[in-house]
Amino acid sequence: MQENIPILDGADWTKDYLEATLRDLTAISLKPTENGQHPSLIVWPESPSPFYSNDPVFRDALGNVAKQANTWVLAGSLGQRNAMHSREMESAIYNSGSLFNPQGELVTRYDKVHLVPFGEYVPFRRLFFFAAGLTEQVGDFTPGTSRAPLQAGEAKLGVFICYESIFGDEIRHLTQQGADVLINISNDGWYGDTSAAWQHLNMVRMRAIENHRWILRATNTGVTAAINPYGRVTAAAPRHQRTSIRVHFGYENDLTFYARYGDLFAYACAFITAIALALSLRPRVAVN
């Protein structure tokens, strides 16, 4: 699914607008395939929308999609978790991917671990007290704590969100823990028509190669695509359109050298180069 949801002020998200958006996205998600078969998985992206995982309107809409399609649905959302601090109840907000089963139940979710500094949180907020007028507009998300794949029937979904795709050494832990397909949900609409969306796509293609996994990539405005284990884009949706694409993909369970050992080869190359450089700088002893 490519939602193509515009960046709006919170006041613009009226109840009617939210429900109309969900009805439209539901209709596109349930559009029948040419052979009438149901997909094995439906993916909605990260988007600038108030899709809270504990909102009954959102949960009912996604639950209906899962039940009508009789399939698993992963949807970008805002996860919430209440916690008691100093005798007061506080609610933590997460950038999440919520997983619904074919019975329409929200069974689990992935909370984004690696947040974007000055985008999703302010590091060392107290040190920036003099810029409170600027930093108050920054998101205040709480980082997740687990990269365990999400169990969807017999499949294990390795989910990573937006900016996390640039950290190869983090994504490889998903396949180490058994993920047999990788899913990237993202909102690249902030970048407009710059080359950033294509650069982000190429970073995700590298993650497919490193881990030898299919990657299903759902974005808000593009580039929404399916990427095979060799990093080739097998299908893509046109940008800036509300649409969906039907793709064929497979499950893999092998572990590449990189998935097993990370940057060990690169470190070894750097070490050998440093030794060679040190030897080349040794003063030469003249021989009579």
Backbone as CSV, one residue per row, in Angstrom:
resi,resn,N_x,N_y,N_z,CA_x,CA_y,CA_z,C_x,C_y,C_z
1,MET,0.833,-1.183,0.000,0.000,0.000,0.000,0.877,1.247,0.000
2,GLN,0.540,2.213,-0.847,1.167,3.527,-0.835,0.063,4.536,-0.534
3,GLU,0.052,5.061,0.683,-1.091,5.835,1.160,-1.180,7.239,0.580
4,ASN,-0.023,7.874,0.307,0.008,9.235,-0.233,-0.820,10.193,0.626
5,ILE,-0.582,10.154,1.925,-1.278,11.037,2.857,-0.491,12.330,3.009
6,PRO,-1.129,13.490,2.823,-0.407,14.760,2.937,-0.036,15.070,4.378
7,ILE,0.954,15.930,4.537,1.364,16.377,5.865,0.412,17.481,6.296
8,LEU,-0.380,17.208,7.319,-1.416,18.132,7.759,-1.208,18.529,9.211
9,ASP,-1.816,19.645,9.599,-1.862,20.021,11.004,-2.820,19.083,11.727
10,GLY,-2.596,18.900,13.002,-3.451,18.008,13.773,-4.921,18.388,13.692
11,ALA,-5.193,19.695,13.604,-6.586,20.147,13.567,-7.299,19.715,12.296
12,ASP,-6.538,19.446,11.237,-7.151,19.040,9.964,-7.649,17.602,10.000
13,TRP,-7.142,16.836,10.976,-7.559,15.432,11.074,-8.851,15.330,11.891
14,THR,-9.944,15.726,11.259,-11.239,15.573,11.911,-11.650,14.102,11.899
15,LYS,-12.650,13.771,12.682,-13.136,12.390,12.722,-13.608,11.953,11.338
16,ASP,-14.320,12.838,10.634,-14.825,12.502,9.300,-13.679,12.260,8.321
17,TYR,-12.642,13.111,8.397,-11.504,12.953,7.481,-10.759,11.657,7.774
18,LEU,-10.576,11.348,9.060,-9.898,10.100,9.436,-10.665,8.890,8.929
19,GLU,-11.980,8.873,9.152,-12.777,7.721,8.739,-12.831,7.601,7.218
20,ALA,-12.911,8.733,6.509,-12.920,8.697,5.042,-11.594,8.169,4.504
21,THR,-10.480,8.574,5.136,-9.161,8.098,4.714,-9.044,6.596,4.912
22,LEU,-9.493,6.121,6.052,-9.421,4.685,6.327,-10.313,3.887,5.381
23,ARG,-11.485,4.422,5.027,-12.361,3.719,4.068,-11.703,3.628,2.707
24,ASP,-11.051,4.700,2.284,-10.393,4.709,0.977,-9.234,3.718,0.950
25,LEU,-8.422,3.728,2.003,-7.291,2.804,2.065,-7.756,1.355,2.155
26,THR,-8.860,1.144,2.855,-9.417,-0.207,2.958,-9.864,-0.718,1.596
27,ALA,-10.547,0.139,0.836,-11.031,-0.254,-0.496,-9.875,-0.634,-1.416
28,ILE,-8.791,0.133,-1.337,-7.629,-0.168,-2.186,-6.966,-1.465,-1.728
29,SER,-6.892,-1.674,-0.425,-6.261,-2.890,0.112,-7.019,-4.140,-0.285
30,LEU,-8.358,-4.029,-0.397,-9.188,-5.199,-0.674,-9.519,-5.346,-2.157
31,LYS,-8.891,-4.537,-2.985,-9.111,-4.654,-4.425,-8.727,-6.064,-4.879
32,PRO,-9.640,-6.770,-5.526,-9.349,-8.167,-5.880,-8.230,-8.292,-6.907
33,THR,-7.483,-9.368,-6.813,-6.447,-9.651,-7.787,-7.072,-10.263,-9.034
34,GLU,-6.274,-10.343,-10.093,-6.793,-10.862,-11.359,-7.274,-12.300,-11.233
35,ASN,-6.588,-13.090,-10.428,-6.977,-14.495,-10.283,-7.892,-14.728,-9.084
36,GLY,-8.267,-13.632,-8.403,-9.194,-13.747,-7.284,-8.575,-14.255,-5.999
37,GLN,-7.261,-14.473,-5.969,-6.610,-14.990,-4.774,-6.341,-13.869,-3.769
38,HIS,-6.364,-14.235,-2.488,-6.042,-13.271,-1.453,-4.528,-13.213,-1.262
39,PRO,-3.990,-12.034,-0.949,-2.549,-11.951,-0.672,-2.224,-12.638,0.651
40,SER,-0.976,-13.039,0.812,-0.551,-13.662,2.066,-0.195,-12.614,3.104
41,LEU,-0.021,-11.361,2.665,0.352,-10.287,3.572,-0.018,-8.951,2.929
42,ILE,-0.558,-8.034,3.740,-0.832,-6.665,3.315,-0.018,-5.746,4.200
43,VAL,0.661,-4.758,3.585,1.515,-3.846,4.342,1.097,-2.403,4.094
44,TRP,0.816,-1.688,5.183,0.572,-0.246,5.125,1.813,0.458,5.659
45,PRO,2.187,1.613,5.094,3.453,2.250,5.464,3.380,3.128,6.707
46,GLU,4.519,3.628,7.084,4.601,4.738,8.029,4.038,5.966,7.311
47,SER,3.285,6.793,8.021,2.703,7.977,7.373,2.422,9.054,8.412
48,PRO,2.255,10.305,7.982,1.978,11.405,8.916,0.503,11.449,9.292
49,SER,0.017,10.400,9.898,-1.409,10.281,10.211,-1.588,9.858,11.665
50,PRO,-2.687,10.222,12.285,-2.929,9.845,13.688,-3.517,8.439,13.813
51,PHE,-2.786,7.439,13.292,-3.231,6.052,13.371,-2.686,5.448,14.672
52,TYR,-3.395,5.697,15.769,-2.958,5.183,17.068,-3.398,3.727,17.222
53,SER,-2.490,2.903,17.708,-2.775,1.467,17.795,-3.872,1.148,18.803
54,ASN,-4.133,2.067,19.738,-5.202,1.814,20.703,-6.513,2.528,20.355
55,ASP,-6.554,3.150,19.161,-7.764,3.850,18.720,-8.741,2.826,18.132
56,PRO,-9.945,2.701,18.672,-10.905,1.712,18.158,-11.225,1.898,16.677
57,VAL,-11.243,3.135,16.194,-11.537,3.382,14.777,-10.452,2.762,13.894
58,PHE,-9.197,3.010,14.261,-8.071,2.443,13.513,-8.050,0.922,13.616
59,ARG,-8.220,0.410,14.819,-8.158,-1.036,15.018,-9.297,-1.759,14.302
60,ASP,-10.474,-1.181,14.323,-11.601,-1.803,13.627,-11.372,-1.825,12.123
61,ALA,-10.840,-0.704,11.585,-10.598,-0.623,10.143,-9.572,-1.656,9.699
62,LEU,-8.451,-1.750,10.412,-7.406,-2.710,10.035,-7.852,-4.136,10.307
63,GLY,-8.615,-4.329,11.392,-9.134,-5.659,11.675,-10.068,-6.139,10.585
64,ASN,-10.887,-5.229,10.052,-11.802,-5.598,8.961,-11.037,-5.938,7.690
65,VAL,-9.967,-5.196,7.420,-9.138,-5.514,6.247,-8.581,-6.928,6.385
66,ALA,-8.035,-7.246,7.562,-7.448,-8.565,7.783,-8.491,-9.668,7.658
67,LYS,-9.677,-9.451,8.225,-10.715,-10.482,8.180,-11.263,-10.670,6.772
68,GLN,-11.523,-9.571,6.071,-12.087,-9.693,4.730,-11.097,-10.298,3.741
69,ALA,-9.812,-9.962,3.916,-8.792,-10.538,3.030,-8.320,-11.896,3.536
70,ASN,-8.703,-12.244,4.767,-8.269,-13.491,5.401,-6.750,-13.613,5.366
71,THR,-6.089,-12.552,5.819,-4.640,-12.525,5.747,-4.066,-11.676,6.864
72,TRP,-2.740,-11.685,6.980,-2.028,-10.865,7.946,-1.878,-9.451,7.414
73,VAL,-1.962,-8.466,8.295,-1.814,-7.060,7.909,-0.818,-6.392,8.851
74,LEU,0.201,-5.766,8.269,1.153,-4.975,9.040,0.932,-3.519,8.674
75,ALA,0.721,-2.659,9.659,0.393,-1.264,9.385,1.221,-0.317,10.238
76,GLY,1.788,0.706,9.582,2.461,1.757,10.330,1.474,2.444,11.249
77,SER,1.889,2.717,12.482,0.971,3.281,13.468,1.754,3.964,14.578
78,LEU,1.022,4.600,15.480,1.603,5.196,16.673,1.252,4.300,17.853
79,GLY,2.243,3.593,18.354,2.000,2.695,19.472,1.988,3.455,20.785
80,GLN,1.232,2.968,21.723,1.153,3.593,23.042,1.315,2.543,24.134
81,ARG,1.953,2.958,25.199,2.096,2.086,26.363,2.109,2.955,27.602
82,ASN,1.261,2.632,28.541,1.190,3.402,29.779,2.154,2.842,30.813
83,ALA,2.755,3.746,31.577,3.693,3.335,32.620,3.532,4.251,33.823
84,MET,3.769,3.704,34.994,3.645,4.466,36.224,5.008,5.055,36.588
85,HIS,5.072,6.395,36.719,6.296,7.068,37.125,5.962,8.056,38.235
86,SER,6.657,7.903,39.359,6.452,8.808,40.487,4.975,8.951,40.839
87,ARG,4.287,7.805,40.892,2.875,7.752,41.259,1.951,8.434,40.251
88,GLU,2.480,8.733,39.076,1.663,9.320,38.015,1.727,8.424,36.784
89,MET,0.590,8.319,36.114,0.521,7.501,34.907,0.973,8.327,33.706
90,GLU,1.981,7.832,32.993,2.468,8.504,31.796,2.322,7.572,30.603
91,SER,2.074,8.159,29.451,1.886,7.381,28.232,3.069,7.599,27.298
92,ALA,3.772,6.518,26.957,4.885,6.589,26.017,4.356,6.362,24.609
93,ILE,4.870,7.137,23.650,4.463,7.029,22.256,5.607,6.423,21.450
94,TYR,5.278,5.442,20.605,6.273,4.758,19.783,5.916,4.884,18.306
95,ASN,6.944,4.904,17.477,6.747,4.802,16.028,6.736,3.305,15.728
96,SER,5.571,2.785,15.349,5.388,1.331,15.369,4.858,0.760,14.067
97,GLY,4.992,-0.546,13.973,4.318,-1.343,12.955,3.443,-2.352,13.670
98,SER,2.125,-2.238,13.516,1.175,-3.111,14.234,0.771,-4.275,13.340
99,LEU,0.779,-5.479,13.901,0.472,-6.684,13.128,-0.881,-7.255,13.543
100,PHE,-1.774,-7.395,12.551,-3.098,-7.972,12.762,-3.146,-9.362,12.136
101,ASN,-3.783,-10.296,12.821,-3.903,-11.650,12.279,-5.146,-11.770,11.393
102,PRO,-5.312,-12.878,10.668,-6.461,-13.023,9.761,-7.818,-12.976,10.462
103,GLN,-7.835,-13.098,11.784,-9.085,-12.985,12.540,-9.389,-11.537,12.926
104,GLY,-8.500,-10.614,12.517,-8.726,-9.202,12.774,-8.224,-8.709,14.114
105,GLU,-7.393,-9.507,14.788,-6.894,-9.132,16.108,-5.495,-8.523,15.999
106,LEU,-5.262,-7.465,16.746,-3.920,-6.895,16.826,-3.127,-7.780,17.792
107,VAL,-2.170,-8.508,17.255,-1.494,-9.527,18.071,-0.127,-9.082,18.595
108,THR,0.545,-8.199,17.872,1.863,-7.750,18.302,2.251,-6.530,17.493
109,ARG,3.366,-5.936,17.839,3.845,-4.800,17.059,5.351,-4.659,17.240
110,TYR,5.964,-3.959,16.296,7.378,-3.602,16.394,7.460,-2.116,16.697
111,ASP,8.212,-1.753,17.719,8.442,-0.358,18.072,9.829,0.048,17.597
112,LYS,9.891,1.113,16.825,11.152,1.557,16.237,12.218,1.765,17.306
113,VAL,13.371,1.141,17.094,14.452,1.179,18.071,15.358,2.387,17.859
114,HIS,15.749,2.627,16.610,16.726,3.684,16.305,15.979,4.913,15.790
115,LEU,15.737,5.858,16.677,14.970,7.049,16.328,15.853,8.100,15.645
116,VAL,15.199,9.005,14.912,15.909,10.074,14.204,16.140,11.242,15.159
117,PRO,17.393,11.602,15.441,17.643,12.735,16.336,17.146,14.041,15.708
118,PHE,16.526,14.872,16.520,15.949,16.147,16.112,14.802,15.988,15.114
119,GLY,14.348,14.761,14.924,13.172,14.509,14.111,12.107,13.806,14.935
120,GLU,12.563,12.753,15.637,11.662,11.977,16.479,11.943,12.155,17.971
121,TYR,13.068,12.748,18.287,13.380,13.062,19.679,14.512,14.076,19.700
122,VAL,14.697,14.740,20.823,15.785,15.704,20.985,16.826,15.103,21.932
123,PRO,18.013,14.793,21.434,19.050,14.274,22.338,19.537,15.391,23.270
124,PHE,19.787,15.020,24.506,20.273,16.002,25.495,19.379,17.244,25.521
125,ARG,18.084,16.994,25.650,17.101,18.082,25.563,17.427,19.233,26.509
126,ARG,17.909,18.929,27.722,18.177,19.985,28.690,19.268,20.937,28.225
127,LEU,20.201,20.438,27.400,21.280,21.297,26.913,20.787,22.294,25.876
128,PHE,19.605,22.018,25.303,19.063,22.900,24.272,17.922,23.750,24.821
129,PHE,17.990,24.084,26.111,16.932,24.876,26.738,16.760,26.221,26.053
130,PHE,17.860,26.767,25.500,17.816,28.089,24.876,17.073,28.057,23.538
131,ALA,16.823,26.832,23.011,16.116,26.702,21.728,14.782,26.018,21.910
132,ALA,14.159,26.247,23.054,12.896,25.564,23.363,11.834,25.823,22.309
133,GLY,11.836,27.021,21.736,10.844,27.357,20.713,10.969,26.505,19.475
134,LEU,12.176,26.002,19.217,12.401,25.139,18.060,12.202,23.676,18.414
135,THR,12.757,23.269,19.542,12.726,21.845,19.881,11.351,21.358,20.300
136,GLU,10.452,22.266,20.690,9.121,21.802,21.095,8.319,21.253,19.924
137,GLN,8.767,21.569,18.689,8.094,21.052,17.506,8.604,19.673,17.112
138,VAL,9.664,19.214,17.766,10.248,17.912,17.454,9.425,16.814,18.129
139,GLY,9.301,15.682,17.466,8.579,14.558,18.048,9.201,14.102,19.356
140,ASP,8.422,13.459,20.168,8.905,12.986,21.461,8.596,11.495,21.595
141,PHE,9.161,10.708,20.686,8.937,9.277,20.691,9.851,8.577,21.700
142,THR,9.396,7.432,22.141,10.189,6.569,23.000,10.776,5.443,22.140
143,PRO,12.067,5.129,22.271,12.638,4.050,21.452,12.162,2.682,21.909
144,GLY,11.983,1.779,20.954,11.672,0.401,21.289,12.901,-0.298,21.837
145,THR,12.720,-1.517,22.285,13.824,-2.237,22.931,14.122,-3.597,22.303
146,SER,13.358,-3.999,21.294,13.544,-5.346,20.747,13.511,-5.334,19.228
147,ARG,14.419,-6.121,18.627,14.404,-6.320,17.178,13.961,-7.736,16.821
148,ALA,13.264,-8.375,17.708,12.786,-9.728,17.423,11.798,-9.689,16.270
149,PRO,11.908,-10.618,15.309,10.945,-10.670,14.202,9.528,-10.898,14.712
150,LEU,8.548,-10.423,13.948,7.150,-10.622,14.294,6.663,-11.933,13.676
151,GLN,6.051,-12.770,14.478,5.569,-14.066,14.004,4.208,-13.894,13.339
152,ALA,4.141,-14.220,12.049,2.885,-14.139,11.293,2.599,-15.522,10.720
153,GLY,1.923,-16.357,11.500,1.749,-17.743,11.083,3.086,-18.438,11.122
154,GLU,3.472,-19.050,10.005,4.769,-19.726,9.928,5.886,-18.786,9.511
155,ALA,5.539,-17.590,9.068,6.543,-16.630,8.615,7.035,-15.765,9.766
156,LYS,8.287,-15.313,9.644,8.855,-14.372,10.598,9.204,-13.092,9.842
157,LEU,8.554,-12.000,10.233,8.709,-10.728,9.548,9.740,-9.864,10.256
158,GLY,10.808,-9.519,9.554,11.816,-8.629,10.115,11.480,-7.197,9.730
159,VAL,10.921,-6.442,10.663,10.420,-5.096,10.369,11.441,-4.044,10.785
160,PHE,11.677,-3.080,9.896,12.463,-1.908,10.259,11.800,-0.682,9.634
161,ILE,11.921,0.453,10.320,11.147,1.635,9.973,12.049,2.770,9.516
162,CYS,11.782,3.259,8.308,12.395,4.465,7.743,13.906,4.471,7.880
163,TYR,14.421,5.443,8.643,15.849,5.737,8.824,16.666,4.544,9.306
164,GLU,16.028,3.562,9.915,16.767,2.397,10.402,17.421,1.638,9.255
165,SER,16.951,1.854,8.045,17.458,1.101,6.900,18.917,1.411,6.588
166,ILE,19.451,2.507,7.111,20.835,2.843,6.774,21.838,2.120,7.677
167,PHE,21.347,1.425,8.692,22.239,0.765,9.648,22.281,-0.743,9.381
168,GLY,23.166,-1.120,8.468,23.261,-2.525,8.078,23.567,-3.447,9.239
169,ASP,24.416,-2.989,10.162,24.810,-3.849,11.277,23.648,-4.080,12.245
170,GLU,22.623,-3.236,12.185,21.435,-3.451,13.018,20.425,-4.345,12.306
171,ILE,20.247,-4.135,11.019,19.262,-4.919,10.271,19.651,-6.389,10.213
172,ARG,20.944,-6.689,10.182,21.377,-8.090,10.087,20.916,-8.923,11.284
173,HIS,20.674,-8.262,12.425,20.218,-9.000,13.606,18.814,-9.572,13.400
174,LEU,18.048,-8.986,12.512,16.723,-9.533,12.218,16.839,-10.914,11.584
175,THR,17.744,-11.054,10.607,17.908,-12.365,9.971,18.607,-13.343,10.908
176,GLN,19.503,-12.826,11.759,20.129,-13.695,12.759,19.087,-14.340,13.657
177,GLN,18.007,-13.605,13.917,16.966,-14.115,14.803,15.858,-14.846,14.052
178,GLY,16.084,-15.106,12.765,15.176,-15.978,12.035,14.241,-15.316,11.062
179,ALA,14.334,-14.000,10.850,13.447,-13.342,9.886,13.669,-13.934,8.498
180,ASP,12.595,-14.412,7.858,12.733,-14.990,6.521,12.276,-14.050,5.420
181,VAL,11.749,-12.883,5.782,11.467,-11.805,4.841,11.599,-10.504,5.628
182,LEU,12.113,-9.471,4.976,12.289,-8.171,5.621,11.239,-7.197,5.099
183,ILE,10.758,-6.326,5.977,9.744,-5.345,5.604,10.187,-3.974,6.082
184,ASN,10.237,-3.044,5.148,10.601,-1.672,5.461,9.391,-0.779,5.242
185,ILE,8.900,-0.137,6.307,7.838,0.850,6.160,8.449,2.223,6.390
186,SER,8.054,3.188,5.560,8.731,4.481,5.608,7.816,5.593,5.120
187,ASN,8.141,6.802,5.525,7.481,7.998,5.009,8.556,8.932,4.497
188,ASP,8.763,8.932,3.180,9.767,9.798,2.576,9.136,11.063,1.997
189,GLY,7.882,11.332,2.343,7.196,12.495,1.813,7.811,13.808,2.250
190,TRP,8.555,13.789,3.368,9.188,15.013,3.860,10.206,15.558,2.865
191,TYR,10.743,14.700,1.989,11.823,15.108,1.094,11.328,15.704,-0.222
192,GLY,10.001,15.707,-0.436,9.459,16.261,-1.671,9.944,15.504,-2.896
193,ASP,10.319,16.235,-3.936,10.754,15.614,-5.185,12.268,15.603,-5.329
194,THR,12.977,15.606,-4.228,14.432,15.527,-4.280,14.859,14.085,-4.557
195,SER,16.170,13.890,-4.660,16.698,12.550,-4.933,16.717,11.671,-3.680
196,ALA,16.323,12.225,-2.530,16.428,11.482,-1.268,15.639,10.182,-1.287
197,ALA,14.455,10.194,-1.904,13.639,8.975,-1.935,14.356,7.855,-2.677
198,TRP,15.054,8.198,-3.754,15.782,7.192,-4.535,17.035,6.740,-3.796
199,GLN,17.689,7.654,-3.097,18.844,7.271,-2.284,18.418,6.300,-1.183
200,HIS,17.264,6.586,-0.579,16.770,5.704,0.480,16.464,4.322,-0.091
201,LEU,15.864,4.277,-1.260,15.588,2.994,-1.901,16.877,2.205,-2.113
202,ASN,17.931,2.867,-2.572,19.193,2.166,-2.827,19.818,1.638,-1.540
203,MET,19.636,2.356,-0.435,20.122,1.849,0.849,19.393,0.566,1.237
204,VAL,18.084,0.548,0.997,17.299,-0.646,1.313,17.713,-1.808,0.411
205,ARG,18.039,-1.522,-0.834,18.503,-2.576,-1.743,19.777,-3.226,-1.204
206,MET,20.659,-2.430,-0.601,21.879,-2.993,-0.011,21.550,-3.947,1.132
207,ARG,20.526,-3.618,1.921,20.138,-4.501,3.029,19.641,-5.840,2.495
208,ALA,18.968,-5.828,1.336,18.509,-7.077,0.728,19.702,-7.940,0.318
209,ILE,20.713,-7.322,-0.269,21.894,-8.056,-0.714,22.670,-8.615,0.478
210,GLU,22.889,-7.772,1.481,23.675,-8.187,2.648,23.070,-9.388,3.359
211,ASN,21.732,-9.427,3.409,21.057,-10.478,4.165,20.470,-11.584,3.300
212,HIS,20.531,-11.417,1.978,19.925,-12.353,1.041,18.471,-12.632,1.427
213,ARG,17.704,-11.544,1.480,16.290,-11.614,1.815,15.481,-10.742,0.850
214,TRP,14.247,-11.172,0.584,13.294,-10.296,-0.071,12.976,-9.158,0.900
215,ILE,12.814,-7.962,0.348,12.351,-6.826,1.147,11.092,-6.261,0.500
216,LEU,10.043,-6.172,1.297,8.802,-5.523,0.871,8.818,-4.127,1.464
217,ARG,8.770,-3.134,0.590,8.941,-1.749,1.045,7.675,-0.951,0.764
218,ALA,6.980,-0.561,1.832,5.772,0.254,1.715,6.077,1.656,2.222
219,THR,5.873,2.652,1.381,6.151,4.033,1.755,4.906,4.885,1.557
220,ASN,4.916,6.060,2.164,3.749,6.931,2.065,3.604,7.541,0.673
221,THR,4.710,8.057,0.111,4.648,8.721,-1.195,5.579,8.105,-2.234
222,GLY,6.297,7.049,-1.881,7.226,6.417,-2.800,8.655,6.556,-2.293
223,VAL,9.546,5.622,-2.620,9.340,4.598,-3.637,8.887,3.301,-2.947
224,THR,7.652,2.885,-3.251,7.101,1.635,-2.752,7.502,0.530,-3.726
225,ALA,8.114,-0.537,-3.202,8.699,-1.512,-4.124,8.894,-2.867,-3.457
226,ALA,9.100,-3.879,-4.301,9.544,-5.202,-3.862,10.968,-5.378,-4.363
227,ILE,11.844,-5.874,-3.494,13.266,-6.014,-3.816,13.667,-7.457,-3.557
228,ASN,14.287,-8.096,-4.543,14.650,-9.497,-4.371,15.978,-9.633,-3.625
229,PRO,16.374,-10.858,-3.253,17.591,-11.038,-2.444,18.879,-10.594,-3.129
230,TYR,18.813,-10.270,-4.411,19.999,-9.785,-5.125,19.975,-8.270,-5.278
231,GLY,19.020,-7.612,-4.618,18.953,-6.158,-4.636,18.255,-5.569,-5.837
232,ARG,17.617,-6.410,-6.625,16.924,-5.906,-7.822,15.475,-5.560,-7.483
233,VAL,15.012,-4.417,-7.965,13.623,-4.013,-7.774,12.767,-4.781,-8.785
234,THR,11.864,-5.615,-8.285,11.032,-6.430,-9.181,9.690,-5.773,-9.501
235,ALA,9.262,-4.839,-8.657,8.010,-4.125,-8.897,8.052,-2.837,-8.085
236,ALA,7.444,-1.771,-8.628,7.425,-0.492,-7.922,6.180,0.282,-8.304
237,ALA,5.696,1.076,-7.385,4.518,1.912,-7.630,4.960,3.304,-8.074
238,PRO,4.185,3.966,-8.915,4.509,5.352,-9.277,4.410,6.250,-8.054
239,ARG,5.281,7.207,-7.954,5.316,8.066,-6.770,4.128,9.022,-6.725
240,HIS,3.833,9.476,-5.508,2.806,10.491,-5.246,1.423,10.078,-5.740
241,GLN,1.136,8.802,-5.622,-0.202,8.306,-5.938,-0.674,7.394,-4.813
242,ARG,-1.971,7.485,-4.513,-2.549,6.542,-3.548,-2.915,5.283,-4.306
243,THR,-2.154,4.247,-4.053,-2.329,3.025,-4.833,-1.736,1.845,-4.063
244,SER,-1.824,0.679,-4.649,-1.185,-0.509,-4.085,-0.615,-1.322,-5.229
245,ILE,0.355,-2.133,-4.919,0.916,-3.040,-5.922,0.859,-4.453,-5.366
246,ARG,0.628,-5.405,-6.252,0.642,-6.824,-5.897,1.968,-7.404,-6.343
247,VAL,2.695,-8.016,-5.434,4.031,-8.508,-5.765,4.169,-9.966,-5.342
248,HIS,5.047,-10.663,-6.025,5.416,-12.025,-5.650,6.751,-11.967,-4.911
249,PHE,6.854,-12.714,-3.822,8.098,-12.742,-3.064,8.258,-14.125,-2.446
250,GLY,9.412,-14.364,-1.877,9.673,-15.665,-1.272,10.282,-15.526,0.108
251,TYR,10.386,-16.648,0.806,10.979,-16.688,2.138,12.336,-17.382,2.056
252,GLU,13.331,-16.803,2.709,14.681,-17.363,2.714,15.098,-17.627,4.159
253,ASN,15.950,-18.624,4.361,16.384,-18.916,5.727,17.893,-19.102,5.869
254,ASP,18.652,-18.843,4.793,20.100,-18.960,4.903,20.669,-17.710,5.575
255,LEU,21.882,-17.832,6.101,22.561,-16.685,6.699,23.817,-16.378,5.900
256,THR,23.939,-15.160,5.442,25.121,-14.744,4.710,26.281,-14.516,5.684
257,PHE,27.479,-14.364,5.131,28.643,-14.054,5.959,28.394,-12.768,6.726
258,TYR,27.826,-11.772,6.056,27.588,-10.489,6.722,26.561,-10.629,7.835
259,ALA,25.498,-11.386,7.587,24.479,-11.574,8.623,25.070,-12.252,9.859
260,ARG,26.002,-13.183,9.634,26.611,-13.902,10.758,27.641,-13.054,11.513
261,TYR,28.499,-12.364,10.745,29.673,-11.743,11.361,29.721,-10.224,11.242
262,GLY,28.768,-9.628,10.579,28.746,-8.177,10.477,29.931,-7.627,9.718
263,ASP,30.546,-6.578,10.257,31.625,-5.873,9.548,33.003,-6.465,9.815
264,LEU,33.065,-7.731,10.203,34.344,-8.367,10.501,35.312,-8.272,9.321
265,PHE,34.831,-8.543,8.102,35.694,-8.490,6.924,36.239,-7.077,6.721
266,ALA,35.382,-6.068,6.899,35.829,-4.684,6.729,36.870,-4.319,7.777
267,TYR,36.645,-4.763,9.028,37.622,-4.488,10.079,38.956,-5.178,9.773
268,ALA,38.880,-6.406,9.257,40.105,-7.130,8.913,40.873,-6.398,7.814
269,CYS,40.155,-5.914,6.811,40.796,-5.157,5.726,41.454,-3.887,6.270
270,ALA,40.752,-3.188,7.176,41.307,-1.965,7.758,42.558,-2.274,8.578
271,PHE,42.528,-3.391,9.310,43.683,-3.771,10.128,44.887,-4.097,9.244
272,ILE,44.648,-4.877,8.190,45.748,-5.249,7.282,46.313,-4.006,6.610
273,THR,45.437,-3.074,6.207,45.897,-1.847,5.572,46.736,-1.009,6.530
274,ALA,46.303,-0.935,7.796,47.055,-0.168,8.791,48.446,-0.776,9.009
275,ILE,48.522,-2.114,9.090,49.822,-2.781,9.256,50.716,-2.507,8.052
276,ALA,50.149,-2.624,6.849,50.937,-2.386,5.635,51.438,-0.953,5.576
277,LEU,50.573,-0.005,6.004,50.977,1.400,6.000,52.098,1.640,7.004
278,ALA,51.968,1.041,8.191,53.006,1.204,9.217,54.340,0.647,8.736
279,LEU,54.295,-0.511,8.081,55.538,-1.120,7.573,56.168,-0.267,6.478
280,SER,55.302,0.343,5.667,55.833,1.156,4.566,56.486,2.443,5.065
281,LEU,56.116,2.878,6.284,56.664,4.133,6.830,57.923,3.892,7.681
282,ARG,58.294,2.637,7.871,59.504,2.361,8.652,60.742,2.943,7.969
283,PRO,61.631,3.503,8.728,62.869,4.018,8.100,63.674,2.855,7.512
284,ARG,64.143,3.061,6.346,64.941,2.025,5.706,66.396,2.080,6.151
285,VAL,66.944,0.916,6.417,68.343,0.817,6.863,69.224,0.598,5.627
286,ALA,70.176,1.475,5.474,71.090,1.353,4.336,72.007,0.145,4.527
287,VAL,72.205,-0.589,3.479,73.066,-1.777,3.512,74.297,-1.497,2.677
288,ASN,75.514,-1.598,3.325,76.761,-1.366,2.605,77.155,-2.619,1.835
